[in-house]
Amino acid sequence: MPDQPRPHTCIRPADGPRVGGVRIDVLTWPSFVERLESFLACGRGHVLHYLAADPTVVARSEPAYRDLLNRGDLNLADGMPVAWATRLFGSPTERISGIDCMWGVAEWGLGRDLTHFYYGGTEEVAASTPKAIAARFPGVEVAGSASPPFLSLSEWRTADLGDVAATVRAAGAQALWVGLGAPKQDVVGDRLASLDAAPLVFWVGGAFAVVGGERPPTPEWMRRAGLEWAHRLMSEPRRLWRRYLVGNPKFAAGVARDLRRERSRAAGHR
């Protein structure tokens, strides 16, 4: 079936600064977990997008993809460049990354009966990811995990995800973690949320590989400096050179254009 707008949940997204035309929610970690609480209380499916620079570059030139992201119940600044861009637009948000959330939400969910399902990665990664989280946080409730088939984006758009949603619901999962890589996971996460697979549907991309131990984490000093992209590029230059060496300048140029436009608009209203 083609992508369709998801039915409204009981909580409407708040407005926020736009990066590449994509709404970024202005949050701190405490306000983020407050939103998780409200999504769980609502009970419907809610999708949470973690946005680095690259998805916003794609969204700038692809209206359908931009609309899909803007349907997200929460759009989080996964990368420091996106967080810095919100600061330039006058609405600074805290960086809340997919990797940090896989650890942080697991810890937050202890004692709250929060159950997790992990859907992504190779069979080895799909198995190792929940084991790694359980090793760090004994008592975390894992409802299940699965390695999805390798499908093209067009195949994911038409795939029947009813069985996946039914499996997650039957397992009693409240937090579904989807790791397929953008833009596939955006499509899949949006559709699984519309099927109410779980109240919380996180798409976290390469976080599975890091948490599951397949790929080394970025050194903390590089993360704080906004150089996570450089670490990724050094790790996988053939696959990622275009995303970063072409995409990063496009991101910076697009933010600069948007900033000039906003300042011109503000000046015109004085």
N, C-alpha and C positions, 0 to 999 in steps of 0.2 A: 504494500500500500504506500502511496506517497506520503510525505510529511504533512501532518495536519496540526493546526494550533491545538495545544493541550487545553483540556477543560480547566476553568479557573479553580484554584484551590481556595481555601477559606482565608488565605493570607495573600494580599496583593504585593508585588515588589514595590519598594520605594524608588523614587527617582534618584539618580546619581550622576556624576560626571561621565561624559562619553569619551571613550578612547577608541578611535577608528570607527566611531558610530555605535560602539557597544557600551551599554550601561555598566559601570563598575560601582558596586555597592561600597559605601563608606562605613567601615567597621573596625572595631578593635576585637581582640580575642573574646573578652567578656560579652560584648554585644553579639558576636557571632554565635556563641553557645546559647545566648538567649533566643536567637532565631531558631536554632536547632530545637530547643524546647517547644517553641510555638509550632514548628512543623510537626513534631511528634504528637502534640496535643490535637492538631488538626486531623492527622491520620491519612490524608490524601498523599499522593506521590508528589514530591518536591525535588527538582533537579538543581544541583549546585555545580556551577562551572568554575574551573580554576584557569585563569587567563594569563598566559605569558604574552610577550609581544607578538609572536607569530600569528595566533588566531585573530588578533585584532587587525593585523595587516591583511589577512585573507578576507575578513569581514568587511573591510573598507571597500573592496571591489566586488563583493558578492552579496547582494541584498538578501537573498534567501537565507544564506548562512548567518548574516547579521541579525535577521529577524528571529532565527532559531535561538541564537544566543540571548537576545533580548527577551525571549520568553522565559529565560531561566529565573528560578525563584531567588537564587543568590548568584551573583557574578563576582568572584573574588580575584584580587590581584595576586596571582601566583608568582609573578616575576617582579623584581625590584623596578625595572623600567616602567611597568604599568603603574606601580605605586607612585613612582616619581612623577609620572604624567598627571595623576590625579592631584598631586600637590601643585603643579603648575596651573591647573584649572581651578585652584582655590578650595578643593574639597579633599584634603589628604586622607588616605586610608592606610591602614596597617597591611603589610604584606602577610597573607595567610596562604601558604603553599599547600599543594596536595600531599607532599611528603610529610610536612609538619602535622597536617590534619589526620593522616592515617595513624600516626603515633598519638597525637593529642586527643582525638575523639575516642580512641580506644581507652585512654586513661580516664577521660571525662565520663565515659560510659560505665566504668566500674561502679558497681553499687546502684546503678540505675536500670539494671536489667536490659541494657542495650545490646542487641544481638546483631552480628555482622555477617554479611555474605560477600565474598570476593569473586569478581567475574572479570578475568583478564589475564594476559600473559600466556606463556607456554605452560604446558602441564607441570613442569618443574617449578616455575615461578608461582603458578596458582596454588601449588601445594606449600611452597616454602614461605610465602608471604604471611598467611595466618599463623604459621608456626613461629615466625620471627616475632610477630606482635604478641603472641601468647607467651613467648619466652621472656619478653621485656615486661609484660603486664600480666602476671599469672591471675587467672580468674576471668579474663576477657571471654565473652561468650561468642563463639564462632558458630554460626548456623550452617555454614557450608562454603565451598569454593568450587569454581569450574573454570576450565580453559576453553574459551569460545573458539569456534572454527575460524580459519582465516578466510575472510570474505572481502570483496571489493566494496567501496563505498556504495555503489549502485546496488549491490547485492544486499547490503545491510539495510538500505532504504526499503526494500521490498520483502525482507526476511520476516517470517512469522515469529514474533517474539513472545507470543502468548504462552508457550511452554516454559520459556525462561522466567517470565513473570510469575507463572503458577508455581514453579519450583521454588523461587525465592519466597513467595508468600507461604507456601506449605512448610518451608523451613522455619518460619516465624521470624525472619530477618526484619529488622527495623532500619538498618543502615546497609545499603547496597553500594559497593565500591566497583566502579567500572573502569578498566584500564585497557583501552584499545588504541590510543593515539588519536589526536585530532586530525580530521574532523569526524572520523568514524564514531568515536565515543560520544560526540555531541549528539549525533543522530540517534544512536542506540540509547543513551541516557534519557533524552527527551521522550522517546517512545516508551521506555520502561516506566518512566514517571507517569506518563499518561495512562498506562495500564495499572497504575497503583501497585507496582511490584514491591515497593517499600516506601515508608514515609520520607526517608532520606536517600536520595540517589546521587552519589558523588561521582564525578568523572575525574580521574586523577592521572591519566596517561602513564608516563614513565615512572611514576612513583612506585608502581608494583616492582619494577626491576631493581630499584634502589632498596626498598624495604625487604624484598625477597632475597637480596644479596647477589643478584646477577650483575649489577653495575655498581661501581663504587660511588659513594655520596660525594657531592661537591664539598671541598674544604669550607669551613664556616667563614673564613675571612673573604673567600671569593663570593660567597652568598651575600654577605653584608655589603660588599662592594658592587653588587649587581653584575658579577662576572660569571654567574652560573652558566651562561650561554658559552663562554670561552672554554670552560671545563667540558661541557658536552661536545663542543666542536673538536677539541683535542681527542676526545674519546672515540668519536665517530665522524671523522672528517668527510669521508666519501658520502655518507648519507645526509649529513646535516650542513654541508658547506653553503648550499644555496639558501637554506632557511635563515642562517645567521649572517653570512657575508653579503647577501642581497637583501634579505628581509629586515635586518636591523637598521640599515640606512633608510629603508622605506618607512619603517616605524617612526624614526626620529623626524624625517621630513614631514610625515603626515601629522604628527603631534605639533610641529612648528607651524604648519599651515592652519591647523585648528585653533592654535593659540592666537595667531594673528587675527583670525576671523572673529574670535571671541572678544579680543581687545578692540577691534574696529566696531563691533556691534555695541560694546559697552560705551565707547566714545560717542557713538551716534545717538545714544539715549541720554547723554548729559545735557 
